């Protein structure tokens, strides 16, 4: 039998046949991802399937670097690439150069994926938001020095609150290097304590133009910033990941400048109103003090101080008279009582009995002898008469 081929030769012939079909060199296939695997080499392997068939696919690392989103099982996509045969396995597959989420762009899919992941990590939690300083002395602006946005912010900040010192941190806001520069500028401002408030943003543009502010490094730098951050990206309808992470989202860069500082005209008006309130309050206090002073001045005691002294002297004299009368009455009452008590004591005095011829017998210790049986023969006693006391001895009992 002629034309006997090896397996490898046949596979190579089939591969050459596939490679020579122009229609297979640039195809776009719609399907649902299954069996997705990301190898350490950076290559992506998966299967595209629909209701009736399946197709093996590979996305090599070089092409995968341009991916804005992470492929997932069950995701409907459009896969762009070429169809060829892998000679070693003898199967054909789609060598993808680009993946596009079906129904939405790859940027939108990447945006939603990162938004969901960071939300789950808590980077959007309102509890993490820091209050803005009411009167910032130094404001850092992270943006492109060449854009119109920075000039608008500088003009508005200078007009509204010229007391703030403005520090421009120039970065690229578009392109592959932009996200890294923005994140490093935010980190630098925190490390060096450059300011008390950061405005991070740029003017309007397409989603691709604003993409640097949807990058994860920028989001994490904003979240880690100890300095409060205002996100000011694009126009009002534009929403970026940095808007969700920042402490405050501004609709535009100009709006960020308005939110960052108070309006000096409003401050002047407020200070003037406070000045008027203070002046009115001081005037009221002065009027109250004047009224009180006039009331005091109208009192007789202040018109004629000697009169008060005379009144007090008359009152003192009356009090002295009343006190003397009370003391005299008290002394008289006590004197009468003393006389009555003295008469009672005198009537009960033993001396009265002695005066009538009686005598009192006591032993040597002074104890009264009230009975004859209380003494013995030879005992010394003392006999007290009206005028004197004499010793005696009991001769016999």
C-alpha positions as a Markdown table, in Angstrom:
| # | Residue | x | y | z |
|---|---|---|---|---|
| 1 | Unk | 0.0 | 0.0 | 0.0 |
| 2 | Unk | 1.4 | 3.4 | -1.0 |
| 3 | Unk | 1.5 | 6.7 | 0.9 |
| 4 | Unk | 1.8 | 5.2 | 4.3 |
| 5 | Unk | 1.9 | 8.1 | 6.8 |
| 6 | Unk | 2.9 | 8.4 | 10.4 |
| 7 | Unk | 0.4 | 9.9 | 12.9 |
| 8 | Unk | 2.6 | 13.0 | 13.1 |
| 9 | Unk | 2.8 | 13.3 | 9.3 |
| 10 | Unk | -1.0 | 13.1 | 9.0 |
| 11 | Unk | -1.6 | 15.6 | 11.8 |
| 12 | Unk | 0.9 | 18.0 | 10.2 |
| 13 | Unk | -1.0 | 17.6 | 6.8 |
| 14 | Unk | -4.3 | 18.4 | 8.5 |
| 15 | Unk | -2.7 | 21.3 | 10.3 |
| 16 | Unk | -1.3 | 22.7 | 7.0 |
| 17 | Unk | -4.8 | 22.3 | 5.5 |
| 18 | Unk | -6.4 | 24.3 | 8.3 |
| 19 | Unk | -3.7 | 26.9 | 8.1 |
| 20 | Unk | -4.2 | 27.4 | 4.4 |
| 21 | Unk | -7.9 | 28.2 | 4.8 |
| 22 | Unk | -8.2 | 32.0 | 5.0 |
| 23 | Unk | -11.6 | 31.9 | 6.6 |
| 24 | Unk | -10.1 | 30.0 | 9.6 |
| 25 | Unk | -7.4 | 32.5 | 10.2 |
| 26 | Unk | -9.6 | 35.2 | 11.7 |
| 27 | Unk | -12.8 | 33.9 | 13.2 |
| 28 | Unk | -15.1 | 35.2 | 16.0 |
| 29 | Unk | -16.9 | 32.5 | 17.9 |
| 30 | Unk | -19.7 | 33.0 | 20.4 |
| 31 | Unk | -20.1 | 30.5 | 23.2 |
| 32 | Unk | -20.1 | 29.8 | 27.0 |
| 33 | Unk | -16.9 | 29.2 | 28.9 |
| 34 | Unk | -16.5 | 25.8 | 30.6 |
| 35 | Unk | -13.5 | 23.8 | 32.0 |
| 36 | Unk | -11.6 | 27.1 | 32.4 |
| 37 | Unk | -8.0 | 26.7 | 33.7 |
| 38 | Unk | -5.2 | 29.2 | 34.2 |
| 39 | Unk | -1.8 | 27.6 | 34.3 |
| 40 | Unk | 1.3 | 28.9 | 36.1 |
| 41 | Unk | 2.8 | 29.6 | 32.7 |
| 42 | Unk | 0.1 | 32.3 | 32.2 |
| 43 | Unk | -1.7 | 30.4 | 29.4 |
| 44 | Unk | -5.5 | 30.1 | 29.6 |
| 45 | Unk | -7.2 | 26.9 | 28.5 |
| 46 | Unk | -11.0 | 26.5 | 28.3 |
| 47 | Unk | -13.8 | 25.1 | 26.2 |
| 48 | Unk | -16.4 | 27.1 | 24.4 |
| 49 | Unk | -19.8 | 25.4 | 24.1 |
| 50 | Unk | -23.3 | 26.0 | 23.0 |
| 51 | Unk | -26.4 | 23.8 | 23.0 |
| 52 | Unk | -25.1 | 21.3 | 20.5 |
| 53 | Unk | -21.3 | 21.4 | 20.4 |
| 54 | Unk | -18.0 | 22.4 | 22.0 |
| 55 | Unk | -14.7 | 23.8 | 20.9 |
| 56 | Unk | -11.3 | 23.6 | 22.7 |
| 57 | Unk | -9.6 | 27.0 | 23.1 |
| 58 | Unk | -6.3 | 28.4 | 24.3 |
| 59 | Unk | -5.3 | 32.0 | 25.0 |
| 60 | Unk | -1.5 | 32.3 | 25.4 |
| 61 | Unk | 0.1 | 34.5 | 27.9 |
| 62 | Unk | 1.2 | 37.2 | 25.4 |
| 63 | Unk | -2.4 | 37.7 | 24.2 |
| 64 | Unk | -3.8 | 37.3 | 27.8 |
| 65 | Unk | -1.8 | 40.4 | 29.0 |
| 66 | Unk | -4.3 | 42.6 | 27.2 |
| 67 | Unk | -7.3 | 41.1 | 29.0 |
| 68 | Unk | -9.2 | 43.6 | 31.1 |
| 69 | Unk | -11.4 | 41.0 | 32.8 |
| 70 | Unk | -11.0 | 37.5 | 34.3 |
| 71 | Unk | -12.7 | 34.7 | 32.3 |
| 72 | Unk | -15.0 | 32.6 | 34.4 |
| 73 | Unk | -17.0 | 29.4 | 33.8 |
| 74 | Unk | -20.5 | 30.1 | 32.6 |
| 75 | Unk | -19.5 | 33.4 | 31.1 |
| 76 | Unk | -20.8 | 34.1 | 27.6 |
| 77 | Unk | -18.0 | 35.5 | 25.4 |
| 78 | Unk | -16.9 | 36.3 | 21.8 |
| 79 | Unk | -13.6 | 34.6 | 21.1 |
| 80 | Unk | -11.5 | 36.0 | 18.3 |
| 81 | Unk | -8.6 | 34.0 | 16.8 |
| 82 | Unk | -7.6 | 31.3 | 14.3 |
| 83 | Unk | -8.4 | 27.7 | 14.1 |
| 84 | Unk | -5.6 | 25.2 | 13.8 |
| 85 | Unk | -4.5 | 21.7 | 14.7 |
| 86 | Unk | -2.2 | 20.8 | 17.6 |
| 87 | Unk | -0.1 | 18.0 | 16.0 |
| 88 | Unk | 0.7 | 16.2 | 19.2 |
| 89 | Unk | -2.9 | 15.5 | 20.1 |
| 90 | Unk | -4.4 | 15.5 | 16.6 |
| 91 | Unk | -7.2 | 17.8 | 17.6 |
| 92 | Unk | -8.1 | 21.2 | 16.3 |
| 93 | Unk | -8.7 | 24.2 | 18.6 |
| 94 | Unk | -9.2 | 27.9 | 18.6 |
| 95 | Unk | -6.0 | 29.9 | 19.3 |
| 96 | Unk | -7.6 | 33.0 | 20.8 |
| 97 | Unk | -6.0 | 36.5 | 20.4 |
| 98 | Unk | -8.9 | 38.3 | 22.1 |
| 99 | Unk | -11.8 | 37.6 | 24.4 |
| 100 | Unk | -14.8 | 39.9 | 24.5 |
| 101 | Unk | -17.7 | 39.5 | 27.0 |
| 102 | Unk | -20.9 | 38.9 | 25.0 |
| 103 | Unk | -23.3 | 41.8 | 25.4 |
| 104 | Unk | -20.8 | 44.1 | 27.1 |
| 105 | Unk | -17.3 | 45.3 | 26.4 |
| 106 | Unk | -14.3 | 43.8 | 28.1 |
| 107 | Unk | -13.7 | 47.0 | 30.0 |
| 108 | Unk | -17.2 | 47.0 | 31.4 |
| 109 | Unk | -16.8 | 43.3 | 32.4 |
| 110 | Unk | -13.4 | 44.1 | 34.1 |
| 111 | Unk | -15.0 | 47.0 | 35.8 |
| 112 | Unk | -17.9 | 44.9 | 37.2 |
| 113 | Unk | -15.6 | 42.1 | 38.3 |
| 114 | Unk | -13.2 | 44.4 | 40.2 |
| 115 | Unk | -16.0 | 46.4 | 41.7 |
| 116 | Unk | -17.6 | 43.2 | 43.0 |
| 117 | Unk | -14.4 | 41.9 | 44.4 |
| 118 | Unk | -13.4 | 45.1 | 46.1 |
| 119 | Unk | -16.8 | 45.5 | 47.5 |
| 120 | Unk | -16.7 | 42.1 | 49.1 |
| 121 | Unk | -13.3 | 43.0 | 50.6 |
| 122 | Unk | -14.9 | 46.1 | 52.3 |
| 123 | Unk | -13.0 | 48.8 | 50.3 |
| 124 | Unk | -16.3 | 50.6 | 49.7 |
| 125 | Unk | -17.5 | 50.4 | 53.3 |
| 126 | Unk | -18.8 | 53.9 | 54.4 |
| 127 | Unk | -17.4 | 53.2 | 57.9 |
| 128 | Unk | -13.9 | 53.6 | 56.3 |
| 129 | Unk | -14.7 | 57.1 | 54.9 |
| 130 | Unk | -12.7 | 59.9 | 56.5 |
| 131 | Unk | -14.2 | 63.4 | 57.0 |
| 132 | Unk | -12.7 | 66.2 | 55.0 |
| 133 | Unk | -10.9 | 69.0 | 56.9 |
| 134 | Unk | -13.1 | 72.1 | 57.1 |
| 135 | Unk | -10.2 | 74.5 | 56.4 |
| 136 | Unk | -7.3 | 72.7 | 54.7 |
| 137 | Unk | -4.0 | 74.5 | 54.8 |
| 138 | Unk | -2.4 | 72.3 | 52.1 |
| 139 | Unk | -4.2 | 70.5 | 49.3 |
| 140 | Unk | -2.5 | 68.0 | 47.0 |
| 141 | Unk | -3.7 | 67.5 | 43.4 |
| 142 | Unk | -2.9 | 64.3 | 41.7 |
| 143 | Unk | -3.5 | 64.8 | 38.0 |
| 144 | Unk | -1.9 | 65.7 | 34.7 |
| 145 | Unk | -0.2 | 69.1 | 34.6 |
| 146 | Unk | -1.2 | 69.5 | 31.0 |
| 147 | Unk | -4.9 | 69.0 | 31.2 |
| 148 | Unk | -7.6 | 71.6 | 31.4 |
| 149 | Unk | -8.9 | 70.0 | 34.6 |
| 150 | Unk | -5.9 | 71.1 | 36.7 |
| 151 | Unk | -6.3 | 74.7 | 35.5 |
| 152 | Unk | -10.0 | 74.7 | 36.4 |
| 153 | Unk | -9.2 | 73.3 | 39.9 |
| 154 | Unk | -6.4 | 75.8 | 40.5 |
| 155 | Unk | -8.6 | 78.7 | 39.5 |
| 156 | Unk | -11.5 | 77.7 | 41.6 |
| 157 | Unk | -9.5 | 76.8 | 44.7 |
| 158 | Unk | -7.6 | 80.2 | 44.4 |
| 159 | Unk | -10.8 | 82.1 | 44.1 |
| 160 | Unk | -12.8 | 80.3 | 46.8 |
| 161 | Unk | -10.1 | 79.9 | 49.5 |
| 162 | Unk | -6.7 | 81.6 | 48.7 |
| 163 | Unk | -5.4 | 80.6 | 52.2 |
| 164 | Unk | -4.8 | 77.0 | 51.0 |
| 165 | Unk | -1.4 | 76.1 | 49.7 |
| 166 | Unk | -1.8 | 74.0 | 46.5 |
| 167 | Unk | 0.7 | 71.2 | 45.8 |
| 168 | Unk | 0.6 | 69.6 | 42.3 |
| 169 | Unk | 1.7 | 66.0 | 42.0 |
| 170 | Unk | 2.0 | 65.5 | 38.2 |
| 171 | Unk | 1.2 | 62.1 | 36.8 |
| 172 | Unk | 0.0 | 60.6 | 33.6 |
| 173 | Unk | -3.7 | 59.9 | 33.7 |
| 174 | Unk | -4.0 | 57.8 | 30.6 |
| 175 | Unk | -2.0 | 54.8 | 29.2 |
| 176 | Unk | -0.4 | 51.7 | 30.6 |
| 177 | Unk | 1.9 | 53.5 | 33.1 |
| 178 | Unk | -0.8 | 55.9 | 34.4 |
| 179 | Unk | -2.3 | 53.7 | 37.2 |
| 180 | Unk | 1.1 | 53.0 | 38.7 |
| 181 | Unk | 2.1 | 56.7 | 38.7 |
| 182 | Unk | -1.2 | 57.7 | 40.3 |
| 183 | Unk | -0.9 | 55.1 | 43.0 |
| 184 | Unk | 2.7 | 56.1 | 43.7 |
| 185 | Unk | 1.8 | 59.8 | 43.9 |
| 186 | Unk | -0.9 | 59.0 | 46.5 |
| 187 | Unk | 1.5 | 56.8 | 48.5 |
| 188 | Unk | 4.2 | 59.5 | 48.3 |
| 189 | Unk | 1.9 | 62.2 | 49.6 |
| 190 | Unk | 1.0 | 60.1 | 52.6 |
| 191 | Unk | 4.6 | 59.1 | 53.3 |
| 192 | Unk | 5.9 | 62.7 | 53.2 |
| 193 | Unk | 2.8 | 64.2 | 54.9 |
| 194 | Unk | 2.6 | 66.7 | 52.1 |
| 195 | Unk | -1.0 | 67.8 | 52.6 |
| 196 | Unk | -4.2 | 67.5 | 54.6 |
| 197 | Unk | -6.4 | 66.7 | 51.6 |
| 198 | Unk | -5.9 | 65.0 | 48.2 |
| 199 | Unk | -7.8 | 65.5 | 45.0 |
| 200 | Unk | -7.2 | 62.7 | 42.5 |
| 201 | Unk | -8.7 | 62.8 | 39.1 |
| 202 | Unk | -8.7 | 64.1 | 35.5 |
| 203 | Unk | -11.1 | 65.6 | 32.9 |
| 204 | Unk | -13.7 | 63.7 | 30.9 |
| 205 | Unk | -13.1 | 61.1 | 28.2 |
| 206 | Unk | -14.1 | 57.7 | 27.1 |
| 207 | Unk | -14.1 | 54.6 | 29.3 |
| 208 | Unk | -10.7 | 53.7 | 27.9 |
| 209 | Unk | -9.4 | 57.2 | 28.7 |
| 210 | Unk | -10.6 | 57.0 | 32.3 |
| 211 | Unk | -9.4 | 53.4 | 32.8 |
| 212 | Unk | -6.4 | 54.2 | 35.0 |
| 213 | Unk | -8.9 | 55.1 | 37.7 |
| 214 | Unk | -10.5 | 51.7 | 37.5 |
| 215 | Unk | -7.2 | 49.9 | 38.1 |
| 216 | Unk | -6.7 | 48.0 | 41.3 |
| 217 | Unk | -3.4 | 49.7 | 42.3 |
| 218 | Unk | -5.2 | 53.1 | 42.3 |
| 219 | Unk | -8.1 | 51.7 | 44.3 |
| 220 | Unk | -5.9 | 50.2 | 47.0 |
| 221 | Unk | -3.7 | 53.3 | 47.2 |
| 222 | Unk | -6.8 | 55.5 | 47.8 |
| 223 | Unk | -8.1 | 53.0 | 50.4 |
| 224 | Unk | -4.8 | 53.0 | 52.2 |
| 225 | Unk | -4.4 | 56.7 | 52.2 |
| 226 | Unk | -4.5 | 58.3 | 55.6 |
| 227 | Unk | -5.1 | 61.6 | 53.9 |
| 228 | Unk | -8.8 | 62.1 | 53.0 |
| 229 | Unk | -9.2 | 61.7 | 49.2 |
| 230 | Unk | -11.7 | 63.3 | 46.8 |
| 231 | Unk | -12.1 | 61.4 | 43.6 |
| 232 | Unk | -12.7 | 63.8 | 40.7 |
| 233 | Unk | -12.8 | 61.8 | 37.4 |
| 234 | Unk | -14.5 | 62.8 | 34.2 |
| 235 | Unk | -18.0 | 64.2 | 34.0 |
| 236 | Unk | -20.9 | 63.6 | 36.2 |
| 237 | Unk | -22.2 | 60.4 | 34.5 |
| 238 | Unk | -18.7 | 58.9 | 34.6 |
| 239 | Unk | -18.2 | 56.5 | 37.5 |
| 240 | Unk | -14.9 | 54.8 | 38.3 |
| 241 | Unk | -13.7 | 52.4 | 40.9 |
| 242 | Unk | -11.8 | 55.2 | 42.7 |
| 243 | Unk | -15.1 | 57.0 | 43.1 |
| 244 | Unk | -16.4 | 54.1 | 45.3 |
| 245 | Unk | -13.2 | 53.9 | 47.4 |
| 246 | Unk | -12.5 | 57.6 | 47.9 |
| 247 | Unk | -13.8 | 59.4 | 51.0 |
| 248 | Unk | -15.8 | 61.7 | 48.7 |
| 249 | Unk | -16.8 | 61.5 | 45.1 |
| 250 | Unk | -17.0 | 64.7 | 43.1 |
| 251 | Unk | -19.0 | 64.9 | 39.8 |
| 252 | Unk | -16.2 | 66.8 | 38.1 |
| 253 | Unk | -12.8 | 68.2 | 38.9 |
| 254 | Unk | -14.3 | 71.6 | 39.2 |
| 255 | Unk | -16.9 | 70.2 | 41.6 |
| 256 | Unk | -14.0 | 68.7 | 43.6 |
| 257 | Unk | -12.4 | 72.1 | 44.1 |
| 258 | Unk | -15.7 | 73.4 | 45.3 |
| 259 | Unk | -16.1 | 70.6 | 47.8 |
| 260 | Unk | -12.6 | 70.8 | 49.0 |
| 261 | Unk | -12.6 | 74.3 | 50.4 |
| 262 | Unk | -15.2 | 76.8 | 51.8 |
| 263 | Unk | -16.1 | 79.8 | 49.7 |
| 264 | Unk | -14.4 | 82.9 | 51.1 |
| 265 | Unk | -17.4 | 85.0 | 50.1 |
| 266 | Unk | -19.7 | 82.8 | 52.2 |
| 267 | Unk | -17.1 | 82.9 | 55.1 |
| 268 | Unk | -17.0 | 86.6 | 55.0 |
| 269 | Unk | -20.8 | 86.8 | 55.0 |
| 270 | Unk | -20.9 | 84.4 | 57.9 |
| 271 | Unk | -18.3 | 86.3 | 59.8 |
| 272 | Unk | -20.1 | 89.5 | 59.2 |
| 273 | Unk | -23.3 | 88.0 | 60.5 |
| 274 | Unk | -21.5 | 86.7 | 63.6 |
| 275 | Unk | -20.0 | 90.1 | 64.1 |
| 276 | Unk | -23.4 | 91.7 | 64.0 |
| 277 | Unk | -24.8 | 89.1 | 66.4 |
| 278 | Unk | -21.9 | 89.7 | 68.8 |
| 279 | Unk | -22.3 | 93.5 | 68.6 |
| 280 | Unk | -26.0 | 93.2 | 69.2 |
| 281 | Unk | -25.3 | 90.9 | 72.2 |
| 282 | Unk | -22.8 | 93.3 | 73.6 |
| 283 | Unk | -25.2 | 96.2 | 73.2 |
| 284 | Unk | -27.9 | 94.2 | 75.0 |
| 285 | Unk | -25.5 | 93.4 | 77.9 |
| 286 | Unk | -24.5 | 97.1 | 78.1 |
| 287 | Unk | -28.1 | 98.2 | 78.1 |
| 288 | Unk | -28.9 | 95.7 | 80.9 |
| 289 | Unk | -25.9 | 96.8 | 82.9 |
| 290 | Unk | -26.8 | 100.5 | 82.4 |
| 291 | Unk | -30.3 | 99.8 | 83.6 |
| 292 | Unk | -29.1 | 98.0 | 86.6 |
| 293 | Unk | -26.6 | 100.8 | 87.4 |
| 294 | Unk | -29.4 | 103.4 | 87.1 |
| 295 | Unk | -31.6 | 101.3 | 89.4 |
| 296 | Unk | -28.8 | 101.1 | 92.0 |
| 297 | Unk | -28.1 | 104.8 | 91.6 |
| 298 | Unk | -31.7 | 105.7 | 92.3 |
| 299 | Unk | -31.7 | 103.9 | 95.7 |
| 300 | Unk | -31.7 | 106.3 | 98.7 |
| 301 | Unk | -28.8 | 104.6 | 100.3 |
| 302 | Unk | -26.6 | 105.6 | 97.4 |
| 303 | Unk | -28.0 | 109.1 | 97.2 |
| 304 | Unk | -27.4 | 109.8 | 101.0 |
| 305 | Unk | -25.0 | 107.1 | 102.5 |
| 306 | Unk | -25.1 | 109.0 | 105.9 |
| 307 | Unk | -28.8 | 108.3 | 106.1 |
| 308 | Unk | -28.1 | 104.6 | 106.1 |
| 309 | Unk | -25.6 | 105.0 | 108.9 |
| 310 | Unk | -28.1 | 106.9 | 111.0 |
| 311 | Unk | -30.8 | 104.4 | 110.3 |
| 312 | Unk | -28.5 | 101.6 | 111.4 |
| 313 | Unk | -27.4 | 103.5 | 114.5 |
| 314 | Unk | -31.0 | 104.0 | 115.6 |
| 315 | Unk | -31.7 | 100.4 | 115.1 |
| 316 | Unk | -28.6 | 99.5 | 117.1 |
| 317 | Unk | -29.7 | 101.7 | 120.0 |
| 318 | Unk | -33.1 | 100.0 | 120.0 |
| 319 | Unk | -31.5 | 96.6 | 120.0 |
| 320 | Unk | -29.2 | 97.7 | 122.8 |
| 321 | Unk | -32.1 | 98.8 | 124.9 |
| 322 | Unk | -34.0 | 95.6 | 124.2 |
| 323 | Unk | -31.0 | 93.5 | 125.1 |
| 324 | Unk | -30.4 | 95.4 | 128.4 |
| 325 | Unk | -34.1 | 95.0 | 129.3 |
| 326 | Unk | -34.0 | 91.3 | 128.6 |
| 327 | Unk | -30.8 | 90.9 | 130.6 |
| 328 | Unk | -32.2 | 92.8 | 133.5 |
| 329 | Unk | -35.4 | 90.7 | 133.5 |
| 330 | Unk | -33.4 | 87.5 | 133.4 |
| 331 | Unk | -31.1 | 88.6 | 136.2 |
| 332 | Unk | -34.1 | 89.6 | 138.4 |
| 333 | Unk | -35.8 | 86.3 | 137.8 |
| 334 | Unk | -32.6 | 84.4 | 138.7 |
| 335 | Unk | -32.1 | 86.6 | 141.7 |
| 336 | Unk | -35.6 | 85.8 | 143.0 |
| 337 | Unk | -35.1 | 82.1 | 142.5 |
| 338 | Unk | -31.8 | 82.2 | 144.2 |
| 339 | Unk | -33.3 | 83.9 | 147.3 |
| 340 | Unk | -36.1 | 81.3 | 147.4 |
| 341 | Unk | -33.7 | 78.4 | 147.1 |
| 342 | Unk | -31.4 | 79.9 | 149.8 |
| 343 | Unk | -34.3 | 80.3 | 152.2 |
| 344 | Unk | -35.3 | 76.7 | 151.6 |
| 345 | Unk | -31.7 | 75.5 | 152.2 |
| 346 | Unk | -31.4 | 77.7 | 155.3 |
| 347 | Unk | -34.6 | 76.2 | 156.7 |
| 348 | Unk | -33.3 | 72.7 | 156.2 |
| 349 | Unk | -29.8 | 73.5 | 157.6 |
| 350 | Unk | -28.6 | 71.4 | 160.6 |
| 351 | Unk | -27.1 | 74.6 | 162.0 |
| 352 | Unk | -30.6 | 75.7 | 162.8 |
| 353 | Unk | -31.1 | 72.6 | 164.9 |
| 354 | Unk | -27.8 | 73.2 | 166.7 |
| 355 | Unk | -28.8 | 76.8 | 167.4 |
| 356 | Unk | -31.8 | 75.4 | 169.4 |
| 357 | Unk | -29.4 | 73.5 | 171.8 |
| 358 | Unk | -29.0 | 70.2 | 170.1 |
| 359 | Unk | -25.7 | 68.5 | 169.3 |
| 360 | Unk | -24.5 | 66.1 | 166.6 |
| 361 | Unk | -22.4 | 63.0 | 167.4 |
| 362 | Unk | -20.0 | 61.6 | 164.9 |
| 363 | Unk | -17.2 | 59.1 | 164.9 |
| 364 | Unk | -13.6 | 59.9 | 164.2 |
| 365 | Unk | -14.1 | 59.5 | 160.4 |
| 366 | Unk | -17.0 | 62.0 | 160.5 |
| 367 | Unk | -19.8 | 59.5 | 160.2 |
| 368 | Unk | -22.9 | 60.5 | 162.1 |
| 369 | Unk | -23.8 | 58.3 | 165.0 |
| 370 | Unk | -27.5 | 57.9 | 164.9 |
| 371 | Unk | -28.0 | 55.0 | 167.5 |
| 372 | Unk | -26.4 | 54.2 | 170.8 |
| 373 | Unk | -25.7 | 50.7 | 169.7 |
| 374 | Unk | -23.4 | 52.1 | 167.0 |
| 375 | Unk | -20.7 | 53.0 | 169.6 |
| 376 | Unk | -18.6 | 51.0 | 172.1 |
| 377 | Unk | -17.0 | 51.8 | 175.4 |
| 378 | Unk | -13.7 | 53.5 | 174.9 |
| 379 | Unk | -14.5 | 54.6 | 171.4 |
| 380 | Unk | -13.6 | 58.2 | 170.5 |
| 381 | Unk | -16.3 | 60.4 | 169.2 |
| 382 | Unk | -16.8 | 64.0 | 168.3 |
| 383 | Unk | -19.7 | 66.1 | 169.5 |
| 384 | Unk | -20.6 | 69.2 | 167.4 |
| 385 | Unk | -22.4 | 72.1 | 169.1 |
| 386 | Unk | -23.7 | 75.3 | 167.7 |
| 387 | Unk | -20.4 | 77.1 | 168.1 |
| 388 | Unk | -17.7 | 74.3 | 168.2 |
| 389 | Unk | -16.8 | 70.7 | 168.1 |
| 390 | Unk | -15.3 | 68.8 | 171.1 |
| 391 | Unk | -13.8 | 65.3 | 171.3 |
| 392 | Unk | -15.1 | 62.7 | 173.7 |
| 393 | Unk | -14.7 | 59.1 | 174.8 |
| 394 | Unk | -17.5 | 56.6 | 175.6 |
| 395 | Unk | -16.9 | 55.7 | 179.2 |
| 396 | Unk | -19.1 | 52.7 | 179.3 |
| 397 | Unk | -21.8 | 51.1 | 177.2 |
